Amino acid sequence: MTLFLLSFFLIYGGVHLYAFLKVKAAFALSSSVSIPVALWMGVMVLAPVIVHLSEKAGHELFARILSFGGYTWMGILFLFFSSSLAIDLYRFLISLSGMIFGVDLSPISPSKRAAFYIPFCAAVAVSFYGYFEARDIQTERVRIKTPKIPAEAGRVKIVQISDVHLGLIVREERLKRILKEVKSESPDILVSTGDLVDGQINDLTGLVCLLAEVNPKHGKFAVTGNHEFYAGLDQALEFTTRAGFRVLRGDRFTIEGLVTIAGVDDPAGMRSGPSHGRSEKELLSGIHPDTFTILLKHRPLIDTHVIGLFDLQLSGHVHKGQIFPFSLITWLYYPVHAGMLNIRDNSLLYVSRGSGTWGPPIRFLSPPEVTVIELVPMEE
């Protein structure tokens, strides 16, 4: 955790320094103006820490306001940084071409002020759009035809939510939107593939009641994500169980005649909290091969030793990057960061884009989703 925080503040501080230098270059700021701007950016760098300390001290309203403002700023800054780098690359290429060919290309190169205004306006516009995209919860449908579901059982409807991140920003209004989509599907089973709560967790009593209203015929199942451990595992588990979920931590549950659902802890438990349970191979071995087996696993990583021992792995975690072009970075680490992948040996992986937001209440080219998976008998 210490290494993560150090890396975060070095990177986030570096991005702020870059933005500060762009502002200073564009407007030739005097010292009397530069100092307040630098102080503002320093506060924004420390905002996540200030939010955490304020929440622990019981200043909930202040924490929520600063959380919304600080994380919205984070989203705008990331978009400005990305756009500005693209402009700087363009200016560099124009300058280099002019040097190589001995031609004055400065008329087609934006000025320092224009090189600030263009990415800044783009960042604000995309953030405005992204705020509403983050509220536009889409229903994704997956249909799997399998001989492992008996004809007499009919279709089995599983609804997946993931990465809701209930906390200071994602509250009742957003959860009601998510649960409206869930209830409209009348699922047989509801699953949560981690990060139901956020690392900054406060009084979530009212949210428990909303989740507890959903009572599928065959139950609700959940696994831990990394944020359950960041939030404090005990209170995260208490919240999840009070909401009516059976939390699978290296164990499995069989719904007779239908499916076996297995779940594992997120690897964050090994670093920041008590993780337990069997390995994936131990967990999935011994399940009757004619039983449709679902593995709930927060991160979309495949354990090659268990391919063929499960039929469908449901994951989340990546948010499909949440804000483009960050999705290009997540794609490098998680080649399947959204949608379905047919692995091999009849094992499938589905990765949700997530139902909520982490940090900035913004999504861009990655709308939130509630996933509906229908298991259909071969005879249909």
C-alpha positions as CSV (number, residue, x, y, z in Angstrom):
1,M,0.0,0.0,0.0
2,T,2.9,2.4,0.8
3,L,4.5,1.8,-2.6
4,F,1.1,2.3,-4.3
5,L,0.5,5.6,-2.5
6,L,4.1,6.8,-3.2
7,S,3.7,5.9,-6.9
8,F,0.3,7.6,-7.0
9,F,1.4,10.9,-5.6
10,L,4.6,11.0,-7.7
11,I,2.5,10.4,-10.9
12,Y,-0.4,12.7,-9.8
13,G,2.0,15.4,-8.6
14,G,3.9,15.1,-11.9
15,V,0.8,15.6,-13.9
16,H,-0.1,18.7,-11.8
17,L,3.4,20.1,-12.4
18,Y,3.0,19.6,-16.1
19,A,-0.3,21.4,-16.1
20,F,1.1,24.2,-14.0
21,L,4.0,24.7,-16.5
22,K,1.5,24.8,-19.3
23,V,-0.6,27.5,-17.6
24,K,2.6,29.5,-16.8
25,A,3.8,29.3,-20.3
26,A,0.5,30.2,-21.8
27,F,-0.2,33.3,-19.6
28,A,3.3,34.3,-18.4
29,L,2.1,34.3,-14.8
30,S,3.7,36.6,-12.3
31,S,4.8,35.3,-8.9
32,S,1.8,36.7,-7.2
33,V,-0.5,34.6,-9.4
34,S,1.8,31.6,-9.7
35,I,1.8,31.0,-5.9
36,P,-2.0,30.7,-5.5
37,V,-2.2,28.5,-8.6
38,A,0.5,26.2,-7.2
39,L,-1.1,26.1,-3.8
40,W,-4.5,25.2,-5.4
41,M,-2.8,22.3,-7.3
42,G,-1.0,21.2,-4.1
43,V,-4.4,20.9,-2.3
44,M,-5.8,19.0,-5.2
45,V,-2.9,16.5,-5.1
46,L,-3.6,15.9,-1.4
47,A,-7.4,15.9,-1.8
48,P,-7.7,12.1,-1.6
49,V,-5.8,12.1,1.7
50,I,-7.7,15.1,3.1
51,V,-11.0,13.4,2.2
52,H,-10.0,10.2,4.0
53,L,-8.9,12.0,7.1
54,S,-12.0,14.2,7.1
55,E,-14.2,11.2,6.8
56,K,-12.5,9.4,9.7
57,A,-12.9,12.6,11.8
58,G,-16.6,12.6,11.2
59,H,-16.8,15.6,8.9
60,E,-18.9,13.7,6.3
61,L,-20.4,16.7,4.5
62,F,-17.0,18.3,4.0
63,A,-15.6,15.0,2.9
64,R,-18.3,14.4,0.3
65,I,-18.0,17.9,-1.1
66,L,-14.2,17.7,-1.4
67,S,-14.5,14.2,-2.8
68,F,-16.8,15.2,-5.6
69,G,-14.8,18.4,-6.3
70,G,-11.4,16.7,-6.0
71,Y,-12.2,13.7,-8.1
72,T,-14.0,15.7,-10.8
73,W,-10.8,17.8,-11.0
74,M,-8.8,14.6,-11.3
75,G,-10.9,13.6,-14.4
76,I,-10.6,17.0,-16.0
77,L,-6.9,17.1,-15.3
78,F,-6.4,13.6,-16.9
79,L,-8.3,14.6,-20.0
80,F,-6.3,17.9,-20.2
81,F,-3.1,16.1,-19.8
82,S,-3.9,13.5,-22.5
83,S,-5.1,16.2,-24.9
84,S,-2.2,18.5,-24.2
85,L,0.4,15.7,-24.8
86,A,-1.2,15.1,-28.2
87,I,-0.9,18.9,-29.0
88,D,2.7,18.9,-27.8
89,L,3.5,16.0,-30.0
90,Y,1.9,17.7,-33.0
91,R,3.9,20.9,-32.3
92,F,7.1,18.8,-31.9
93,L,6.5,17.1,-35.3
94,I,5.8,20.4,-37.0
95,S,9.0,21.9,-35.6
96,L,11.0,18.8,-36.5
97,S,9.6,18.8,-40.1
98,G,10.4,22.5,-40.5
99,M,14.0,21.9,-39.4
100,I,14.4,18.9,-41.7
101,F,13.0,20.5,-44.8
102,G,14.1,24.0,-44.0
103,V,10.6,25.4,-44.2
104,D,8.9,27.8,-41.8
105,L,5.8,25.8,-40.6
106,S,5.1,28.0,-37.6
107,P,1.8,29.3,-39.1
108,I,0.3,25.8,-38.7
109,S,1.6,25.3,-35.2
110,P,-0.6,26.5,-32.4
111,S,0.8,29.2,-30.1
112,K,1.5,28.4,-26.4
113,R,-1.8,30.0,-25.4
114,A,-3.7,28.0,-28.0
115,A,-1.9,24.9,-26.9
116,F,-3.4,25.5,-23.5
117,Y,-6.9,26.5,-24.5
118,I,-7.5,23.7,-27.0
119,P,-6.9,20.8,-24.6
120,F,-8.5,22.7,-21.7
121,C,-11.8,23.3,-23.6
122,A,-11.7,19.7,-24.8
123,A,-11.2,18.4,-21.3
124,V,-14.1,20.5,-19.9
125,A,-16.4,19.5,-22.7
126,V,-15.6,15.8,-22.5
127,S,-16.0,15.9,-18.7
128,F,-19.4,17.5,-19.0
129,Y,-20.5,14.8,-21.4
130,G,-18.8,12.1,-19.3
131,Y,-20.8,13.1,-16.2
132,F,-24.0,12.2,-18.0
133,E,-22.5,9.1,-19.6
134,A,-21.6,7.8,-16.1
135,R,-25.4,8.0,-15.3
136,D,-26.5,6.2,-18.4
137,I,-26.6,2.6,-17.2
138,Q,-26.8,0.2,-20.1
139,T,-28.1,-3.4,-20.0
140,E,-25.7,-5.8,-21.7
141,R,-27.1,-9.2,-22.7
142,V,-25.2,-12.5,-22.9
143,R,-26.9,-15.7,-24.1
144,I,-25.1,-19.0,-23.5
145,K,-26.6,-22.2,-24.9
146,T,-25.4,-25.2,-22.8
147,P,-26.3,-28.9,-22.4
148,K,-25.5,-28.5,-18.7
149,I,-28.8,-26.8,-18.0
150,P,-31.7,-29.3,-17.9
151,A,-34.6,-28.7,-20.2
152,E,-37.1,-28.9,-17.4
153,A,-35.3,-26.0,-15.6
154,G,-35.8,-23.7,-18.5
155,R,-33.8,-20.5,-18.9
156,V,-31.7,-19.4,-15.9
157,K,-31.3,-15.6,-15.7
158,I,-28.2,-14.3,-13.9
159,V,-27.7,-10.5,-13.4
160,Q,-24.2,-9.2,-12.7
161,I,-23.3,-5.9,-11.1
162,S,-19.7,-5.0,-10.5
163,D,-17.6,-2.1,-9.3
164,V,-20.5,-0.1,-7.9
165,H,-18.1,1.8,-5.5
166,L,-20.7,2.8,-3.0
167,G,-19.3,5.5,-0.8
168,L,-19.0,9.3,-0.7
169,I,-19.9,9.9,-4.4
170,V,-21.9,6.9,-5.5
171,R,-25.0,7.1,-3.3
172,E,-28.7,6.4,-3.2
173,E,-29.6,8.1,-6.5
174,R,-27.1,6.1,-8.5
175,L,-27.8,2.9,-6.7
176,K,-31.5,3.2,-7.3
177,R,-30.7,3.6,-11.1
178,I,-28.7,0.4,-11.0
179,L,-31.3,-1.5,-9.0
180,K,-34.1,-0.4,-11.3
181,E,-32.3,-2.1,-14.2
182,V,-31.7,-5.2,-12.0
183,K,-35.4,-5.4,-10.8
184,S,-36.7,-5.0,-14.3
185,E,-35.0,-8.2,-15.3
186,S,-36.5,-10.3,-12.5
187,P,-33.3,-12.4,-12.2
188,D,-33.0,-15.9,-10.8
189,I,-29.6,-15.1,-9.4
190,L,-27.8,-11.8,-8.6
191,V,-24.0,-11.6,-8.4
192,S,-21.7,-8.9,-7.4
193,T,-18.1,-9.3,-8.7
194,G,-16.3,-7.0,-6.3
195,D,-15.9,-3.4,-5.3
196,L,-19.5,-3.1,-4.1
197,V,-18.1,-0.5,-1.6
198,D,-15.4,2.0,-2.0
199,G,-12.2,2.6,-0.2
200,Q,-13.7,5.8,1.3
201,I,-16.7,4.3,3.0
202,N,-19.0,6.1,5.4
203,D,-22.5,5.6,6.7
204,L,-24.1,3.3,4.1
205,T,-27.2,2.2,6.2
206,G,-29.8,3.4,3.7
207,L,-28.0,1.7,0.9
208,V,-28.2,-1.7,2.6
209,C,-31.9,-1.4,2.7
210,L,-32.1,-0.7,-1.1
211,L,-29.9,-3.7,-1.9
212,A,-31.9,-5.9,0.5
213,E,-35.1,-5.2,-1.4
214,V,-33.8,-7.4,-4.3
215,N,-34.5,-11.0,-3.6
216,P,-33.9,-13.3,-6.5
217,K,-35.4,-16.8,-6.4
218,H,-32.0,-18.6,-6.1
219,G,-30.1,-16.0,-4.1
220,K,-27.4,-13.3,-4.2
221,F,-23.7,-14.0,-4.3
222,A,-20.7,-11.7,-4.0
223,V,-16.9,-11.8,-3.9
224,T,-14.4,-9.3,-2.6
225,G,-12.7,-6.7,-4.8
226,N,-9.6,-4.7,-3.9
227,H,-11.7,-1.9,-2.5
228,E,-13.4,-4.2,0.1
229,F,-9.9,-4.5,1.6
230,Y,-9.1,-0.8,1.2
231,A,-12.4,0.1,2.9
232,G,-11.8,-2.2,5.8
233,L,-12.7,-5.9,5.3
234,D,-14.8,-6.4,8.3
235,Q,-17.2,-3.5,7.7
236,A,-17.3,-4.2,4.0
237,L,-18.3,-7.8,4.6
238,E,-20.8,-6.8,7.2
239,F,-22.4,-4.4,4.7
240,T,-22.5,-7.0,1.9
241,T,-24.0,-9.7,4.1
242,R,-26.6,-7.3,5.6
243,A,-27.5,-6.5,2.0
244,G,-28.4,-10.2,1.5
245,F,-25.4,-11.5,-0.4
246,R,-23.6,-14.7,0.4
247,V,-19.9,-13.8,0.2
248,L,-17.9,-16.5,-1.4
249,R,-14.3,-16.4,-0.2
250,G,-12.6,-19.5,-1.6
251,D,-15.8,-21.5,-1.4
252,R,-18.7,-22.5,-3.6
253,F,-22.4,-23.0,-3.4
254,T,-24.5,-25.4,-5.5
255,I,-28.1,-24.6,-6.6
256,E,-29.3,-28.1,-7.1
257,G,-30.2,-29.0,-10.6
258,L,-28.9,-25.7,-12.0
259,V,-25.5,-24.3,-11.3
260,T,-22.5,-24.2,-9.0
261,I,-21.2,-20.8,-8.1
262,A,-17.7,-20.5,-6.8
263,G,-15.8,-17.3,-5.7
264,V,-12.4,-16.2,-4.7
265,D,-10.9,-13.3,-2.8
266,D,-9.2,-10.5,-4.6
267,P,-5.4,-10.6,-4.4
268,A,-5.4,-7.3,-2.5
269,G,-6.2,-9.4,0.5
270,M,-2.8,-10.9,0.5
271,R,-1.3,-7.4,0.8
272,S,-3.7,-5.4,2.8
273,G,-6.0,-7.7,4.8
274,P,-6.9,-11.2,5.8
275,S,-7.6,-13.3,2.7
276,H,-8.6,-16.9,3.0
277,G,-9.9,-19.9,1.2
278,R,-8.7,-22.6,-1.2
279,S,-6.8,-22.1,-4.4
280,E,-8.8,-21.9,-7.6
281,K,-7.8,-25.4,-8.6
282,E,-8.7,-26.8,-5.2
283,L,-12.0,-24.9,-5.3
284,L,-13.1,-26.1,-8.7
285,S,-11.8,-29.6,-8.6
286,G,-14.4,-32.2,-7.6
287,I,-17.3,-30.4,-9.1
288,H,-19.4,-32.8,-11.3
289,P,-18.4,-32.1,-15.0
290,D,-22.1,-32.0,-16.0
291,T,-22.8,-29.1,-13.6
292,F,-22.6,-25.6,-15.1
293,T,-19.9,-23.8,-13.0
294,I,-19.6,-20.1,-12.6
295,L,-16.5,-18.6,-11.1
296,L,-16.8,-15.1,-9.6
297,K,-13.4,-13.4,-9.6
298,H,-12.9,-9.6,-9.4
299,R,-10.0,-9.2,-11.7
300,P,-10.2,-10.6,-15.3
301,L,-7.1,-12.7,-14.9
302,I,-7.2,-16.4,-16.1
303,D,-5.5,-19.1,-14.0
304,T,-4.4,-21.5,-16.8
305,H,-4.5,-24.4,-14.3
306,V,-8.3,-24.2,-14.0
307,I,-9.3,-23.7,-17.7
308,G,-11.9,-26.3,-18.4
309,L,-12.9,-26.6,-14.7
310,F,-15.3,-23.7,-15.0
311,D,-17.8,-22.8,-17.7
312,L,-18.1,-19.1,-17.1
313,Q,-15.9,-16.6,-15.2
314,L,-17.5,-13.3,-14.3
315,S,-15.1,-10.4,-13.6
316,G,-14.9,-6.6,-13.4
317,H,-12.3,-4.3,-11.9
318,V,-11.1,-2.6,-15.1
319,H,-14.1,-0.4,-15.9
320,K,-12.8,-0.6,-19.5
321,G,-10.5,2.2,-18.4
322,Q,-13.5,4.4,-17.4
323,I,-12.2,7.5,-19.2
324,F,-10.7,7.2,-22.7
325,P,-7.7,7.2,-23.4
326,F,-7.0,5.6,-20.0
327,S,-8.6,2.5,-21.6
328,L,-5.5,2.1,-23.8
329,I,-3.4,1.7,-20.7
330,T,-5.8,-0.9,-19.0
331,W,-5.9,-2.8,-22.3
332,L,-2.2,-3.3,-22.2
333,Y,-2.5,-5.0,-18.8
334,Y,-5.9,-6.6,-19.3
335,P,-6.2,-7.6,-22.9
336,V,-9.8,-8.5,-22.3
337,H,-11.0,-5.4,-20.4
338,A,-14.7,-5.6,-21.4
339,G,-17.0,-8.1,-23.0
340,M,-16.8,-11.9,-23.7
341,L,-13.8,-14.1,-24.4
342,N,-14.0,-17.8,-25.4
343,I,-10.8,-19.0,-23.7
344,R,-10.7,-22.7,-24.6
345,D,-11.9,-26.1,-23.3
346,N,-15.5,-24.6,-23.2
347,S,-14.4,-22.0,-20.6
348,L,-15.7,-18.4,-21.1
349,L,-14.8,-15.1,-19.5
350,Y,-17.1,-12.1,-19.3
351,V,-15.7,-8.8,-18.1
352,S,-18.2,-6.1,-17.0
353,R,-17.4,-2.4,-17.6
354,G,-18.7,-1.8,-14.0
355,S,-22.0,-0.3,-12.8
356,G,-20.6,2.7,-10.9
357,T,-17.5,4.9,-11.0
358,W,-14.3,5.0,-9.1
359,G,-12.8,8.5,-8.4
360,P,-14.1,10.9,-11.0
361,P,-17.9,10.7,-11.4
362,I,-17.1,10.6,-15.2
363,R,-17.1,8.0,-17.9
364,F,-16.0,8.5,-21.5
365,L,-16.5,5.8,-24.1
366,S,-17.1,3.3,-21.3
367,P,-20.7,3.5,-20.2
368,P,-21.7,1.7,-17.0
369,E,-23.5,-1.6,-17.3
370,V,-25.8,-4.1,-15.7
371,T,-25.2,-7.5,-17.3
372,V,-27.9,-10.1,-18.0
373,I,-26.6,-13.6,-18.6
374,E,-29.1,-16.2,-19.8
375,L,-28.2,-19.8,-19.6
376,V,-30.3,-21.7,-22.1
377,P,-30.8,-25.5,-22.4
378,M,-29.7,-27.0,-25.7
379,E,-33.3,-28.2,-26.4
380,E,-34.6,-24.6,-26.7
